[in-house]
Amino acid sequence: MVLKLQINGTSGLRVTMNFGAAGSSGEYLAIGNLATNVFGSGVAVLNASVATNFATTANADSIIIIRGIVTTTSSSGNLVAQIHSLSGTETITVYIGSRMTVRTLP
């Protein structure tokens, strides 16, 4: 997944990857702007936030790249990316052109 986004405050944001099927598991890596010209990363299991504060520079474009693997069961579910501000009051804009690609591994 590649996200281009912007936040209107300085508290930053966190990302979470969720997959709702019973018995599924996985983990993911998020890499992106912590501040202008400063990059960082974090790792988390599915349904948990990465403990890294991304995009702490107000009104500046940021890029976050998320890579992960999901092990599924016979149950179906939705893969969902959640982006949330740490303050809970700031507005996050994810730009058109951001994308999620999913593929099956052999």
Long-range contacts (C-beta under 8 A, 24 or more apart in sequence): 1-65, 1-66, 1-67, 1-81, 1-98, 1-99, 1-100, 1-101, 2-63, 2-64, 2-65, 2-98, 2-99, 3-32, 3-63, 3-64, 3-65, 3-66, 3-81, 3-83, 3-94, 3-98, 4-61, 4-62, 4-63, 4-94, 4-95, 4-97, 4-98, 5-55, 5-61, 5-62, 5-63, 5-64, 5-83, 5-92, 5-93, 5-94, 5-95, 5-98, 6-55, 6-59, 6-60, 6-61, 6-62, 6-92, 6-93, 6-95, 7-55, 7-58, 7-59, 7-62, 7-85, 7-90, 7-91, 7-92, 7-93, 8-58, 8-59, 8-90, 8-91, 9-58, 9-85, 9-87, 9-89, 9-90, 10-56, 10-57, 10-58, 11-53, 11-56, 11-85, 11-86, 11-87, 11-90, 12-53, 12-54, 12-55, 12-56, 12-85, 12-86, 13-53, 13-54, 13-55, 13-83, 13-84, 13-85, 13-86, 13-90, 13-92, 14-49, 14-50, 14-51, 14-52, 14-53, 14-54, 14-83, 14-84, 14-86, 15-49, 15-50, 15-54, 15-64, 15-66, 15-81, 15-82, 15-83, 16-44, 16-47, 16-48, 16-49, 16-50, 16-81, 16-82, 16-84, 17-44, 17-46, 17-47, 17-66, 17-68, 17-79, 17-80, 17-81, 17-82, 18-46, 18-47, 18-78, 18-79, 18-80, 18-81, 18-82, 19-46, 19-47, 19-70, 19-72, 19-77, 19-78, 19-79, 19-80, 20-77, 20-78, 20-80, 21-72, 21-73, 21-75, 21-76, 21-77, 22-73, 22-75, 22-77, 23-73, 23-75, 24-70, 24-71, 24-72, 24-73, 24-75, 24-77, 25-70, 25-71, 26-68, 26-69, 26-70, 26-71, 27-68, 27-69, 28-66, 28-67, 28-68, 28-69, 29-66, 29-67, 29-68, 30-54, 30-64, 30-65, 30-66, 31-64, 31-65, 31-66, 32-62, 32-63, 32-64, 32-65, 33-57, 33-60, 33-62, 33-63, 33-64, 36-60, 46-70, 49-82, 49-84, 53-86, 55-92, 61-95, 69-105
